[in-house]
Amino acid sequence: MKKVFTVSLLLLCIISLNSFSQDTIVNKSTYHKNYIHDGSYLKLGASFPAGLYGKDQSFKEGNTPDPAKNYVIFPAAKLGGVLDVGYLIYLGPAFAGNHLRAGIDATFLSISFNQTNLPFYPQDENEKWKFWYFYLGQKFGPVITINPYNQIMIDLSYKLNAYMSYFHHQFGGDWKDDWGKNLLQSEVSINIRYRLILASFQYNFGECLYNRFDTKYPSYKIDNSTFRILVGFVFH
């Protein structure tokens, strides 16, 4: 009788240990480590004009008596470049089994330019880069990161872009410097990351107001929307 009791007790222990082991394996298999962490990034890529930005945008200058000079032209933009340096800041823990995390995408430095399609240049001017569109600014907005598998990350963000712009172009027949700005330009973007490497796709849309930062001068608002493709690195 004691042997039967002892064997039954051993069988019960073995069954219990086996059940516990299976439960442990299942728990381990369903557990997903949190790979979504804060980190700085550097992106470099190309800027393609979109919409009206790829066409000449001209404005009549009513105060100029000479009909041959009563216009201001912003020439069509062409392929350009972009440099973004920023930081992904996450707020609170990851959720949905460590597959999602929300935070802020802060681009502390954004520099870009677009070449221009000028039909002609002033005499003695061979450096065409002097007549390109230049931009300097910052971008901030919410981001949600999806971690579908391993260390693959997908960042979805919407940012407000505040920047200043410089452009040298024609005013009523004369070549002059012009300065512009937009404090609330919009950008939607998607990043695809794996470990240190990332690819970014951005649509930056809005208008730039050129008035030399002085209300005494005429104001010209041009469409400067762009589609951007960048590659870079993220450092945790």
DRENFIMAR-314976 format. One line per field, with one value per atom (N, C-alpha, C): x, y, z. Coordinates in nm, 3 decimals, decimal comma, always signed. Atoms other than C-alpha are relative to their C-alpha. Last residue first. Layout:
<sites>
x = [X  ...]
y = [Y  ...]
z = [Z  ...]
</sites>
This chain:
<sites>
x = [+0,070  +2,038  +0,098  -0,093  +2,180  -0,074  +0,058  +1,971  +0,088  -0,032  +2,135  -0,075  -0,083  +2,055  +0,020  -0,056  +1,861  +0,089  -0,126  +1,633  +0,044  -0,047  +1,357  +0,138  -0,140  +1,171  +0,027  -0,004  +0,853  +0,146  -0,102  +0,831  -0,029  +0,019  +0,577  +0,105  -0,133  +0,706  -0,006  +0,007  +0,390  +0,140  -0,015  +0,463  -0,016  +0,015  +0,341  +0,006  +0,030  +0,467  +0,000  -0,007  +0,466  -0,041  +0,108  +0,547  +0,021  -0,021  +0,795  -0,120  +0,000  +0,704  +0,016  +0,135  +0,604  -0,006  +0,035  +0,972  -0,135  +0,023  +1,107  -0,038  -0,125  +1,236  -0,010  +0,019  +0,874  +0,121  -0,120  +0,867  -0,037  +0,030  +0,591  +0,131  -0,100  +0,655  -0,034  -0,039  +0,364  +0,102  +0,037  +0,271  +0,048  +0,091  +0,360  -0,039  -0,002  +0,642  -0,082  +0,073  +0,584  -0,015  +0,068  +0,849  -0,076  +0,079  +0,988  -0,087  +0,108  +1,266  -0,066  +0,042  +1,505  -0,123  +0,138  +1,687  -0,017  +0,026  +1,998  -0,146  -0,053  +2,116  -0,043  -0,119  +1,900  +0,047  -0,048  +1,644  +0,135  -0,131  +1,438  +0,031  -0,015  +1,154  +0,142  -0,135  +1,057  -0,008  -0,012  +0,729  +0,146  -0,116  +0,657  -0,014  +0,034  +0,390  +0,113  -0,073  +0,507  -0,056  +0,032  +0,324  +0,088  +0,007  +0,440  -0,019  +0,096  +0,353  -0,014  -0,013  +0,624  -0,088  +0,126  +0,675  +0,019  +0,017  +0,947  -0,136  +0,136  +1,093  -0,006  +0,008  +1,397  -0,146  +0,132  +1,473  +0,004  +0,016  +1,798  -0,141  -0,009  +1,780  -0,012  -0,030  +1,823  +0,026  -0,125  +1,649  +0,017  -0,115  +1,390  +0,133  +0,023  +1,089  +0,120  +0,109  +1,227  -0,014  +0,032  +1,437  -0,118  +0,073  +1,585  -0,034  -0,048  +1,810  -0,065  +0,004  +1,637  +0,043  -0,072  +1,669  -0,008  -0,046  +1,429  +0,072  -0,023  +1,339  +0,062  -0,126  +1,185  +0,009  -0,026  +0,920  +0,136  -0,132  +0,797  +0,010  +0,010  +0,505  +0,142  -0,077  +0,538  -0,037  +0,048  +0,322  +0,072  -0,002  +0,480  -0,063  +0,098  +0,464  -0,009  +0,038  +0,775  -0,098  +0,069  +0,810  -0,049  +0,084  +1,066  -0,063  +0,055  +1,230  -0,098  -0,037  +1,423  -0,038  -0,140  +1,252  +0,032  -0,079  +0,910  +0,145  +0,072  +0,618  +0,079  -0,108  +0,768  -0,063  +0,050  +0,536  +0,120  -0,091  +0,643  -0,061  +0,033  +0,399  +0,086  -0,041  +0,523  -0,051  +0,019  +0,394  +0,045  +0,135  +0,544  -0,008  +0,040  +0,845  -0,142  +0,128  +1,038  -0,030  +0,019  +1,322  -0,139  +0,106  +1,453  +0,002  -0,060  +1,688  -0,109  +0,088  +1,585  +0,078  -0,065  +1,763  -0,094  +0,079  +1,609  +0,072  +0,082  +1,875  -0,085  +0,139  +2,007  -0,091  +0,043  +2,354  -0,147  +0,053  +2,394  -0,047  +0,145  +2,426  -0,059  +0,028  +2,780  -0,152  -0,013  +2,854  -0,031  +0,037  +2,729  +0,004  -0,115  +2,912  -0,035  -0,133  +2,583  +0,108  -0,061  +2,271  +0,139  -0,063  +2,128  +0,059  -0,125  +1,886  +0,052  -0,027  +1,592  +0,129  -0,002  +1,612  +0,029  +0,000  +1,512  -0,006  +0,102  +1,603  +0,018  -0,052  +1,789  -0,116  +0,049  +1,626  +0,062  -0,009  +1,779  -0,065  +0,036  +1,746  +0,019  -0,056  +1,866  -0,036  +0,042  +1,672  +0,051  -0,064  +1,817  -0,044  -0,058  +1,644  +0,066  -0,110  +1,416  +0,056  -0,054  +1,205  +0,119  -0,108  +0,983  +0,048  -0,020  +0,776  +0,118  -0,094  +0,639  +0,003  +0,026  +0,420  +0,099  -0,042  +0,509  -0,017  +0,033  +0,371  +0,054  -0,004  +0,479  -0,025  -0,127  +0,571  +0,015  -0,100  +0,275  +0,137  +0,039  +0,024  +0,108  +0,125  +0,209  -0,031  +0,059  +0,552  -0,128  -0,048  +0,615  -0,063  +0,065  +0,566  +0,050  +0,069  +0,666  -0,074  +0,121  +0,922  -0,055  +0,022  +1,169  -0,132  +0,128  +1,306  -0,012  +0,005  +1,587  -0,142  +0,101  +1,699  +0,005  -0,063  +1,931  -0,100  +0,079  +1,784  +0,079  -0,071  +1,984  -0,086  +0,053  +1,801  +0,096  -0,051  +1,900  -0,053  -0,084  +1,754  +0,044  -0,053  +1,593  +0,091  -0,043  +1,423  +0,054  -0,104  +1,224  +0,032  +0,028  +1,033  +0,118  -0,013  +1,119  -0,028  -0,067  +0,976  +0,011  +0,008  +0,891  +0,080  -0,099  +0,806  -0,016  +0,022  +0,625  +0,112  +0,101  +0,578  -0,034  -0,061  +0,909  -0,102  -0,095  +0,809  +0,061  +0,071  +0,497  +0,094  -0,049  +0,717  -0,067  +0,060  +0,506  +0,043  -0,109  +0,586  -0,058  -0,056  +0,329  +0,112  +0,085  +0,117  +0,060  -0,042  +0,384  -0,071  -0,007  +0,225  +0,035  +0,092  +0,312  +0,017  -0,025  +0,479  -0,111  +0,107  +0,511  +0,031  -0,023  +0,713  -0,121  +0,035  +0,641  +0,035  -0,072  +0,780  -0,031  -0,142  +0,671  +0,086  -0,038  +0,318  +0,147  +0,103  +0,270  +0,054  +0,134  +0,571  -0,097  +0,111  +0,944  -0,133  +0,062  +1,174  -0,115  +0,125  +1,412  -0,054  +0,039  +1,692  -0,137  +0,069  +1,863  -0,036  -0,048  +2,050  -0,068  +0,053  +1,923  +0,054  -0,055  +2,087  -0,048  -0,010  +1,915  +0,063  -0,026  +1,915  +0,014  -0,123  +1,757  +0,011  -0,041  +1,487  +0,129  -0,069  +1,395  +0,027  +0,028  +1,158  +0,058  -0,114  +1,314  -0,016  +0,019  +1,078  +0,128  -0,086  +1,110  -0,026  -0,070  +0,816  +0,078  -0,058  +0,688  +0,079  +0,091  +0,467  +0,057  +0,020  +0,738  -0,089  -0,120  +0,855  -0,020  -0,015  +0,504  +0,121  +0,101  +0,449  +0,016  -0,040  +0,777  -0,098  -0,115  +0,689  +0,045  +0,051  +0,346  +0,113  +0,070  +0,504  -0,054  -0,099  +0,750  -0,065  -0,064  +0,473  +0,103  +0,097  +0,273  +0,060  +0,014  +0,577  -0,097  -0,120  +0,652  -0,008  +0,003  +0,293  +0,120  +0,103  +0,287  -0,004  -0,050  +0,618  -0,099  -0,106  +0,497  +0,052  +0,064  +0,171  +0,103  +0,067  +0,362  -0,065  -0,105  +0,591  -0,061  -0,051  +0,291  +0,108  +0,103  +0,122  +0,048  +0,000  +0,442  -0,100  -0,124  +0,471  +0,005  +0,011  +0,105  +0,124  +0,099  +0,130  -0,013  -0,063  +0,451  -0,094  -0,090  +0,288  +0,066  +0,084  +0,000  +0,088]
y = [+0,016  +5,443  +0,012  +0,041  +5,579  -0,003  -0,035  +5,602  -0,061  +0,084  +5,612  +0,049  -0,049  +5,747  -0,103  +0,115  +5,728  +0,054  -0,013  +5,991  -0,135  +0,135  +6,020  +0,012  +0,022  +6,349  -0,148  +0,140  +6,471  -0,036  +0,093  +6,849  -0,141  +0,138  +7,131  -0,091  +0,063  +7,485  -0,143  +0,141  +7,672  -0,060  +0,102  +8,042  -0,140  +0,131  +8,337  -0,106  +0,100  +8,675  -0,137  +0,140  +8,977  -0,091  +0,087  +9,333  -0,146  +0,054  +9,517  -0,084  -0,113  +9,741  -0,049  -0,023  +9,431  +0,118  -0,142  +9,338  +0,026  -0,017  +8,984  +0,144  -0,052  +9,007  +0,026  -0,146  +8,956  +0,067  -0,082  +8,592  +0,148  -0,143  +8,376  +0,078  -0,088  +8,003  +0,145  -0,117  +7,770  +0,083  -0,132  +7,423  +0,109  -0,081  +7,056  +0,130  -0,128  +6,826  +0,098  -0,094  +6,466  +0,129  -0,118  +6,245  +0,076  -0,055  +5,894  +0,112  -0,092  +5,775  +0,055  -0,066  +5,479  +0,083  -0,042  +5,367  +0,056  -0,053  +5,178  +0,038  -0,135  +5,134  +0,068  -0,027  +4,833  +0,145  +0,128  +4,800  +0,025  +0,014  +5,106  -0,146  +0,144  +5,205  -0,023  +0,055  +5,568  -0,151  +0,137  +5,717  -0,040  +0,082  +6,086  -0,141  +0,137  +6,352  -0,089  +0,113  +6,714  -0,130  +0,135  +7,041  -0,105  +0,092  +7,403  -0,142  +0,109  +7,609  -0,087  +0,056  +7,873  -0,122  +0,064  +7,962  -0,067  +0,085  +8,200  -0,069  +0,044  +8,413  -0,090  +0,089  +8,617  -0,034  +0,005  +8,777  -0,103  +0,104  +8,894  +0,005  -0,039  +9,101  -0,121  +0,117  +9,075  +0,043  -0,007  +9,360  -0,127  -0,014  +9,327  +0,009  -0,106  +9,390  +0,027  -0,087  +9,182  +0,111  -0,125  +8,892  +0,071  +0,007  +8,625  +0,140  -0,115  +8,542  -0,007  +0,018  +8,310  +0,129  -0,103  +8,254  -0,032  +0,032  +8,065  +0,119  -0,122  +8,050  -0,039  -0,022  +7,750  +0,142  -0,145  +7,614  +0,027  -0,040  +7,264  +0,153  -0,139  +7,109  +0,051  -0,106  +6,731  +0,137  -0,125  +6,425  +0,112  -0,129  +6,088  +0,111  -0,083  +5,716  +0,132  -0,124  +5,519  +0,079  -0,087  +5,155  +0,122  -0,108  +4,949  +0,078  -0,079  +4,612  +0,101  -0,141  +4,492  +0,084  -0,016  +4,149  +0,149  +0,122  +4,169  +0,037  +0,123  +4,411  -0,128  +0,099  +4,701  -0,137  +0,137  +4,994  -0,093  +0,100  +5,343  -0,138  +0,131  +5,629  -0,103  +0,119  +5,982  -0,123  +0,133  +6,322  -0,112  +0,055  +6,646  -0,138  +0,072  +6,875  -0,055  +0,068  +7,017  -0,081  +0,108  +7,272  -0,059  -0,002  +7,519  -0,119  +0,037  +7,622  +0,006  +0,005  +7,646  -0,046  +0,054  +7,743  +0,011  -0,021  +7,792  -0,069  +0,111  +7,806  +0,045  -0,027  +8,115  -0,118  -0,124  +8,127  +0,030  +0,030  +7,761  +0,126  +0,014  +7,872  -0,026  +0,087  +7,999  -0,010  +0,140  +8,136  -0,098  +0,088  +8,490  -0,146  +0,022  +8,737  -0,083  +0,003  +8,843  -0,012  -0,131  +8,759  -0,014  -0,049  +8,410  +0,138  -0,073  +8,272  +0,050  -0,003  +8,034  +0,073  -0,136  +7,960  -0,004  +0,015  +7,606  +0,139  -0,073  +7,621  -0,019  -0,072  +7,384  +0,070  +0,047  +7,295  +0,084  -0,092  +7,323  -0,065  +0,052  +7,169  +0,107  -0,085  +7,200  -0,062  +0,044  +7,061  +0,101  -0,070  +7,084  -0,062  -0,125  +6,999  +0,081  -0,029  +6,737  +0,136  -0,137  +6,625  +0,011  -0,002  +6,319  +0,144  -0,124  +6,294  -0,018  -0,100  +5,981  +0,124  -0,135  +5,675  +0,099  -0,101  +5,307  +0,138  -0,139  +4,994  +0,092  -0,020  +4,627  +0,145  -0,063  +4,586  +0,018  +0,104  +4,350  +0,047  +0,102  +4,613  -0,108  +0,070  +4,878  -0,096  +0,062  +5,042  -0,074  +0,132  +5,251  -0,043  +0,115  +5,625  -0,130  -0,039  +5,906  -0,121  +0,076  +5,825  +0,035  -0,003  +6,084  -0,071  +0,064  +6,028  -0,011  +0,095  +6,276  -0,054  -0,012  +6,496  -0,111  +0,051  +6,575  +0,017  -0,008  +6,617  -0,062  +0,054  +6,695  +0,022  -0,021  +6,743  -0,061  +0,086  +6,780  +0,038  -0,060  +6,920  -0,102  +0,091  +6,821  +0,072  +0,130  +7,105  -0,083  +0,069  +7,413  -0,134  +0,138  +7,619  -0,062  +0,105  +7,987  -0,139  +0,104  +8,244  -0,122  +0,141  +8,541  -0,085  +0,068  +8,897  -0,148  +0,137  +9,108  -0,044  +0,007  +9,468  -0,144  +0,039  +9,498  -0,020  +0,108  +9,513  -0,052  +0,128  +9,710  -0,116  +0,063  +9,993  -0,136  -0,060  +10,180  -0,068  -0,027  +9,942  +0,057  -0,134  +9,972  +0,035  -0,108  +9,680  +0,138  -0,110  +9,412  +0,126  -0,134  +9,105  +0,103  -0,094  +8,767  +0,136  -0,142  +8,463  +0,085  -0,070  +8,099  +0,150  -0,142  +7,887  +0,060  -0,088  +7,516  +0,144  +0,043  +7,233  +0,083  -0,028  +7,411  -0,041  -0,126  +7,410  +0,034  -0,099  +7,044  +0,122  +0,054  +6,859  +0,113  -0,096  +6,935  -0,067  -0,013  +6,637  +0,100  -0,074  +6,652  +0,022  -0,082  +6,394  +0,063  +0,051  +6,243  +0,105  -0,075  +6,259  -0,056  +0,041  +6,151  +0,092  -0,086  +6,161  -0,055  +0,046  +6,016  +0,107  -0,110  +6,031  -0,055  +0,000  +5,762  +0,121  -0,132  +5,677  -0,010  -0,087  +5,309  +0,137  -0,139  +5,061  +0,094  -0,052  +4,714  +0,149  -0,139  +4,594  +0,050  -0,099  +4,216  +0,140  -0,081  +4,010  +0,107  -0,123  +3,724  +0,073  -0,111  +3,471  +0,133  -0,016  +3,206  +0,119  -0,053  +3,252  +0,027  -0,139  +3,212  +0,065  -0,080  +2,900  +0,147  -0,011  +2,748  +0,087  -0,090  +2,823  +0,022  -0,135  +2,665  +0,102  -0,038  +2,355  +0,142  -0,022  +2,332  +0,045  -0,128  +2,376  +0,035  -0,105  +2,095  +0,138  -0,006  +1,869  +0,109  -0,064  +1,949  +0,015  -0,142  +1,871  +0,074  -0,066  +1,548  +0,148  -0,007  +1,442  +0,072  -0,101  +1,531  +0,018  -0,130  +1,338  +0,112  -0,030  +1,039  +0,137  -0,033  +1,050  +0,036  -0,132  +1,069  +0,044  -0,098  +0,776  +0,142  -0,010  +0,574  +0,104  -0,066  +0,648  +0,020  -0,142  +0,565  +0,078  -0,060  +0,241  +0,149  -0,011  +0,155  +0,067  -0,114  +0,232  +0,023  -0,120  +0,000  +0,126]
z = [-0,126  -2,854  +0,118  -0,105  -3,180  +0,134  -0,129  -3,498  +0,108  -0,114  -3,839  +0,123  -0,109  -4,182  +0,109  -0,070  -4,503  +0,111  -0,074  -4,652  +0,054  -0,029  -4,913  +0,064  -0,035  -4,927  +0,031  -0,043  -5,092  +0,018  +0,050  -5,106  +0,049  -0,045  -5,071  -0,064  +0,001  -5,131  +0,055  -0,038  -5,231  -0,007  +0,104  -5,249  +0,060  -0,062  -5,042  -0,109  +0,103  -5,156  +0,066  -0,043  -4,928  -0,114  +0,049  -5,036  +0,045  +0,134  -4,813  -0,043  +0,095  -4,520  -0,145  +0,052  -4,321  -0,097  -0,021  -4,282  -0,065  -0,143  -4,244  +0,034  -0,057  -4,603  +0,149  -0,012  -4,719  +0,064  +0,022  -4,836  +0,011  +0,018  -4,688  -0,009  -0,061  -4,738  -0,033  +0,078  -4,805  +0,078  -0,051  -4,689  -0,092  +0,083  -4,728  +0,070  -0,067  -4,616  -0,085  +0,085  -4,716  +0,079  -0,056  -4,562  -0,108  +0,110  -4,621  +0,057  -0,035  -4,390  -0,126  +0,124  -4,404  +0,034  +0,024  -4,092  -0,141  +0,134  -3,981  -0,014  +0,016  -3,621  -0,130  -0,080  -3,521  -0,021  -0,052  -3,797  +0,066  -0,063  -3,877  +0,032  -0,015  -4,108  +0,050  -0,007  -4,068  +0,010  -0,045  -4,181  -0,004  +0,035  -4,217  +0,053  -0,040  -4,215  -0,049  +0,056  -4,223  +0,055  -0,045  -4,173  -0,067  +0,114  -4,194  +0,053  -0,021  -3,886  -0,125  -0,135  -3,832  +0,022  -0,032  -4,198  +0,135  -0,118  -4,307  -0,004  -0,027  -4,584  +0,122  -0,115  -4,678  +0,027  -0,063  -5,013  +0,112  -0,101  -5,165  +0,057  -0,140  -5,483  +0,092  -0,081  -5,860  +0,144  -0,076  -6,045  +0,085  +0,088  -6,325  +0,070  +0,099  -6,109  -0,088  -0,042  -5,823  -0,104  +0,069  -5,952  +0,063  +0,127  -5,729  -0,051  +0,078  -5,434  -0,138  +0,145  -5,185  -0,068  +0,075  -4,811  -0,149  +0,135  -4,589  -0,062  +0,075  -4,220  -0,134  +0,071  -4,049  -0,055  -0,005  -3,817  -0,062  +0,046  -3,909  +0,003  +0,043  -3,725  -0,024  -0,062  -3,708  -0,058  +0,059  -3,767  +0,072  -0,071  -3,699  -0,082  +0,069  -3,774  +0,075  -0,068  -3,673  -0,088  +0,094  -3,785  +0,079  -0,051  -3,597  -0,115  +0,111  -3,672  +0,058  -0,016  -3,365  -0,121  -0,035  -3,331  +0,020  -0,015  -3,494  +0,031  +0,037  -3,521  +0,026  +0,003  -3,320  -0,034  +0,005  -3,393  -0,012  +0,056  -3,292  +0,014  -0,056  -3,239  -0,073  +0,075  -3,291  +0,072  -0,061  -3,183  -0,094  +0,005  -3,316  +0,060  -0,121  -3,349  -0,016  +0,015  -3,645  +0,126  -0,093  -3,655  -0,018  -0,100  -3,910  +0,093  -0,128  -4,190  +0,106  -0,117  -4,555  +0,123  -0,119  -4,879  +0,120  -0,123  -5,225  +0,116  -0,048  -5,498  +0,119  +0,037  -5,678  +0,034  -0,064  -5,520  -0,025  -0,132  -5,617  +0,073  +0,001  -5,981  +0,138  -0,113  -5,938  +0,018  +0,041  -6,285  +0,112  -0,110  -6,227  -0,049  -0,088  -6,454  +0,123  +0,061  -6,613  +0,107  +0,022  -6,422  -0,063  -0,121  -6,478  -0,027  +0,022  -6,735  +0,134  +0,144  -6,767  -0,035  +0,055  -6,393  -0,151  +0,146  -6,299  -0,064  +0,075  -5,934  -0,150  +0,115  -5,700  -0,073  +0,130  -5,374  -0,110  +0,113  -5,029  -0,121  +0,131  -4,686  -0,107  +0,105  -4,327  -0,135  +0,133  -4,032  -0,103  +0,110  -3,682  -0,132  -0,049  -3,355  -0,110  +0,092  -3,507  +0,035  -0,006  -3,211  -0,094  +0,099  -3,257  -0,011  +0,076  -2,940  -0,094  -0,049  -2,774  -0,088  +0,049  -2,807  +0,060  -0,097  -2,775  -0,061  +0,032  -2,936  +0,109  +0,146  -2,955  -0,040  +0,039  -2,587  -0,151  -0,001  -2,533  -0,045  +0,099  -2,641  -0,010  -0,029  -2,437  -0,115  +0,119  -2,411  +0,040  +0,044  -2,102  -0,132  -0,059  -2,055  -0,058  -0,123  -2,289  +0,056  -0,029  -2,557  +0,138  -0,145  -2,688  +0,029  -0,030  -3,038  +0,151  -0,112  -3,105  +0,014  -0,104  -3,393  +0,102  -0,121  -3,681  +0,114  -0,124  -4,029  +0,114  -0,116  -4,346  +0,123  -0,136  -4,677  +0,102  -0,105  -5,044  +0,137  -0,103  -5,365  +0,103  -0,101  -5,694  +0,098  +0,050  -5,879  +0,117  -0,076  -5,785  -0,065  -0,039  -6,040  +0,074  +0,100  -6,046  +0,056  -0,078  -5,805  -0,091  +0,036  -6,025  +0,098  -0,083  -5,931  -0,027  -0,042  -6,188  +0,093  -0,105  -6,295  +0,037  -0,127  -6,478  +0,112  +0,024  -6,845  +0,130  +0,017  -6,755  -0,023  +0,122  -6,616  -0,017  +0,120  -6,360  -0,130  +0,094  -6,072  -0,129  -0,021  -5,794  -0,098  +0,049  -5,917  +0,011  -0,087  -5,884  -0,048  +0,059  -6,036  +0,105  -0,063  -5,887  -0,066  +0,025  -6,045  +0,061  -0,072  -5,942  -0,010  -0,026  -6,186  +0,070  +0,111  -6,145  +0,035  +0,119  -5,930  -0,123  -0,025  -5,613  -0,120  +0,064  -5,753  +0,018  +0,029  -5,661  -0,071  +0,022  -5,524  -0,029  -0,005  -5,535  -0,034  +0,131  -5,462  +0,008  -0,008  -5,165  -0,141  +0,114  -5,139  +0,022  +0,117  -4,838  -0,103  +0,115  -4,510  -0,124  +0,129  -4,171  -0,110  +0,105  -3,827  -0,133  +0,138  -3,523  -0,089  +0,093  -3,145  -0,141  +0,077  -2,931  -0,091  +0,046  -2,681  -0,082  -0,096  -2,660  -0,062  +0,039  -2,826  +0,105  +0,075  -2,795  -0,033  +0,043  -2,521  -0,066  -0,067  -2,512  -0,054  +0,099  -2,637  +0,074  -0,053  -2,421  -0,108  +0,027  -2,601  +0,052  +0,143  -2,635  -0,033  +0,062  -2,279  -0,147  -0,043  -2,144  -0,064  +0,068  -2,354  +0,036  +0,141  -2,234  -0,077  +0,005  -1,869  -0,143  -0,020  -1,907  -0,011  +0,123  -2,056  +0,011  +0,104  -1,765  -0,130  -0,028  -1,508  -0,107  +0,030  -1,669  +0,023  +0,146  -1,672  -0,041  +0,054  -1,307  -0,151  -0,038  -1,206  -0,057  +0,081  -1,404  +0,029  +0,137  -1,248  -0,089  +0,005  -0,897  -0,142  -0,015  -0,946  -0,008  +0,126  -1,077  +0,004  +0,098  -0,773  -0,135  -0,035  -0,537  -0,099  +0,037  -0,713  +0,028  +0,146  -0,689  -0,048  +0,039  -0,315  -0,151  -0,037  -0,246  -0,047  +0,090  -0,440  +0,027  +0,131  -0,256  -0,099  -0,005  +0,082  -0,135  +0,000  +0,000  +0,000]
</sites>
